[in-house]
């Protein structure tokens, strides 16, 4: 269950689909992909290697991009914040989905916990900025 969920987060696809379902496709897609662009700028500057598996292979094929910060965590946090502004009655769902996505990245061996925390911090900034444009 974790592998398909984390894979659905690649390039923010899961969140764009959620945005369509929530009838907020443009706002969510712009937030997710804007966050992805900001995240990649940080990845290029930091260039941290991904975790090396100690006892087993990672559960997914590791992306070729650097590890810090986690773009899945960044996009998920940003999307959840915007969706909380747009559809507040479902806020617990948005927050749970973002938290599950962030945790899944450590679970599958793609990130260190600090990568996920930094991604969530970046997503908080971009999501808050996008949410303020409501």
N, C-alpha and C positions, 0 to 999 in steps of 0.2 A: 504494500500500500504506500509506503514512503517513497519508493523509487518512482512510481508513476506521478505522484504528487510533486516531487521536487523537479522532475523532468518537465512537467507542465508549466513550471515557472521560468523555463528557458526563454530569454528575450521578453519576458513579461507577458507571454501569451495567455496564461491563466487569468491574469488581472485584466487584460483587454477583453477577454470573453466575459468576465464578471461585470466589467463596465457596460458591455452591451446588454447583458441581462438586467442590469440595474437602470438601464436607459440613461446612462451617462458615458457613452463610448468615447466622445471626443475629449472630455475632461480627464478621464482615467487614462486613456492612451497617451495623451500629451504629457501627463504627469509621469507615467511609467517610463516612457521612452526618453523624456527629458532627464529623469533620474538615471537611467542607464547611461546616457551620454556623460553626465557629471561623474558617475561612478567610474567609467572607463578612463576619464582624465586622471582621477586619483590612482587608479591601477597602474597607469603608465608612469606616473611619478614615483610610486612606491616600489613596484616590481617585486613583490614578495612571492616566493615559491609556494606552491601548494603543499599541503601536508604529505609526508612520505608515509605510506602505510607500513606499520610496524610488523603486523602479524598476518595480514590478509590484503587482498586487493580491495580498492574502493568499490562500493556497490554500483557506481556509475562510471562511465568514461569521463575522466577529468577534462574540463575545458583547457584550452591552450593559454587562456589569459592568466594573468597573475591572480593571486589569491586575495589580496587586500585592496579594498573592502569587498565584501560579498555583494554582488549585484542583485542576487535573489532577495537577500534581506533588505537591501535598499529599496528596490522596486516594490516589494511587498509592504514595507512600512509606509512608503509614500502613498501607494494606492489605498491602503487601509485608512489613512488619515483623510484623504479626499473623499472616500466613500462614507466615512463617518460624518463628514460635513453634508454630503449629498443625500444620504439615506440613513439618518441617525438611529432609527429604530432597529437597524441591523448591526449596530456598532459592535456588539459582542462577537458576532460572526466574523466581521472584517478583522477584528483584533486577533481572534483565534486563528484565522487563516494565515495572517501574516506571521504570527508567532510559530505556527507549525512549519511554515515554509523556511523561516530562519533556522529553526532547530534541525530541520531535515538536512540542511547543508553540512552541518557538523556530523550528523548521524551517518550520512553516506560517504564521508571522508573527503569532501571537496574543500572544506574550510576549517581553519582554527576558530575557536570561539571568539577570539578578538576580531577576526575578519567579519563575523556576523554582527558583533556589537558595533563596529565601525560602520558597517553597511546600514544598520538600523538607525544610527545617529545621522548619517547622510540622508537617508530616506525621511527622517523626521524633519529635517530642514527643508528639503524639496517638497514634501507633502504638505507641510505647514504653509509654505509660500504659495503653493497651488491652491490649497484650501482657502487662503485669505482672498483669493480672486473670485470667490463665489458671488 
